[in-house]
Amino acid sequence: MSPSLRLLRTALVAVPLLSLATACVVAPPPHRVAVEVVAPKPPPPVRYEAPPPPPPERAELVVWDPGHWRWDGRDWAWQPGHYIERPRREAHWVPGHWAARPDGTWAWAEGRWR
């Protein structure tokens, strides 16, 4: 077999394999930056919200995240509840909450999946 035919044969095998290998590269997940939100005074009482019905086609995939007060740097603002998608069917959502600190301030504990 001539050298040019051997090179062509090698290229015909190597190029598809290389393109498959590069297509499988997985990027790392983006890093989340943790930001501590601290308020100088306690939040107002929680508002009751009746959750609307979930979208019928997504009812088993979503869970209600209740509304909460958020600190905007000057005062409290109400953040309405909303549906969030479960990362897996058996996941349980623990809503965020405000926690009193020993110095009299209040810190936001972000909601999380269990």
C-alpha positions as CSV (number, residue, x, y, z in Angstrom):
1,M,0.0,0.0,0.0
2,S,1.4,3.4,-1.0
3,P,2.2,6.0,1.7
4,S,-0.5,8.3,0.4
5,L,-3.2,5.6,0.6
6,R,-2.1,4.7,4.1
7,L,-2.3,8.4,5.2
8,L,-5.8,8.7,3.6
9,R,-6.9,5.5,5.4
10,T,-5.6,6.7,8.7
11,A,-7.3,10.1,8.3
12,L,-10.6,8.4,7.4
13,V,-10.5,6.6,10.7
14,A,-8.9,9.2,12.9
15,V,-11.0,12.3,12.0
16,P,-14.4,10.8,13.0
17,L,-12.9,9.4,16.2
18,L,-11.4,12.8,17.1
19,S,-14.6,14.6,16.4
20,L,-16.5,12.1,18.6
21,A,-13.9,12.7,21.4
22,T,-14.2,16.5,21.2
23,A,-18.0,16.3,21.2
24,C,-17.9,14.5,24.6
25,V,-16.2,17.3,26.4
26,V,-18.3,18.4,29.4
27,A,-17.9,21.9,30.8
28,P,-17.8,22.2,34.6
29,P,-20.9,23.7,36.2
30,P,-20.9,27.4,36.7
31,H,-19.7,28.4,40.2
32,R,-22.4,30.0,42.4
33,V,-21.2,32.9,44.4
34,A,-22.5,32.8,48.0
35,V,-23.7,36.2,49.1
36,E,-24.9,36.7,52.7
37,V,-27.9,38.9,53.0
38,V,-28.3,40.5,56.4
39,A,-31.0,42.9,57.5
40,P,-30.8,45.2,60.6
41,K,-34.4,44.5,61.7
42,P,-36.8,41.5,61.7
43,P,-39.0,40.9,58.6
44,P,-42.7,41.6,58.8
45,P,-45.1,38.7,59.3
46,V,-45.2,36.3,56.4
47,R,-48.1,36.8,54.0
48,Y,-50.3,33.8,53.2
49,E,-50.4,33.0,49.5
50,A,-52.7,30.4,48.1
51,P,-50.6,28.6,45.5
52,P,-52.2,28.6,42.1
53,P,-52.7,25.2,40.5
54,P,-49.4,24.0,38.9
55,P,-49.3,23.7,35.1
56,P,-51.1,20.4,34.3
57,E,-48.3,19.1,32.1
58,R,-45.7,19.8,34.8
59,A,-47.6,19.1,38.0
60,E,-45.3,16.1,39.0
61,L,-42.2,18.0,38.1
62,V,-42.7,21.3,40.1
63,V,-43.1,22.3,43.7
64,W,-44.3,25.6,45.2
65,D,-41.7,27.9,46.7
66,P,-43.7,30.2,49.0
67,G,-43.3,33.9,49.0
68,H,-41.0,35.6,51.5
69,W,-39.8,39.0,52.5
70,R,-36.5,40.1,51.0
71,W,-34.2,42.9,52.2
72,D,-33.5,45.4,49.5
73,G,-30.8,47.2,51.4
74,R,-33.2,49.9,52.8
75,D,-36.4,48.1,53.6
76,W,-38.5,44.9,53.2
77,A,-40.0,44.0,49.9
78,W,-42.4,41.1,49.3
79,Q,-41.1,38.4,46.9
80,P,-44.2,36.4,45.6
81,G,-44.1,32.6,45.6
82,H,-43.5,30.6,42.4
83,Y,-43.1,27.1,41.1
84,I,-39.7,25.6,40.8
85,E,-38.7,22.5,39.0
86,R,-37.5,19.5,41.0
87,P,-34.0,18.3,40.1
88,R,-35.2,14.7,40.6
89,R,-38.7,13.3,41.3
90,E,-38.0,12.4,45.0
91,A,-36.4,15.7,45.8
92,H,-37.9,17.7,48.7
93,W,-37.8,21.5,48.8
94,V,-36.8,23.3,52.1
95,P,-37.9,26.9,51.7
96,G,-35.6,29.8,52.5
97,H,-36.1,31.6,55.8
98,W,-34.9,34.5,57.9
99,A,-32.9,33.6,61.0
100,A,-32.2,35.9,64.0
101,R,-28.5,36.4,64.8
102,P,-27.1,37.0,68.3
103,D,-26.2,40.6,67.4
104,G,-29.9,41.5,66.6
105,T,-29.6,41.3,62.8
106,W,-31.4,38.8,60.6
107,A,-29.7,36.6,58.0
108,W,-31.4,35.0,55.0
109,A,-30.9,31.2,54.7
110,E,-31.4,30.2,51.1
111,G,-33.9,27.5,50.2
112,R,-32.4,24.1,49.2
113,W,-33.2,20.7,47.9
114,R,-33.0,17.6,50.1
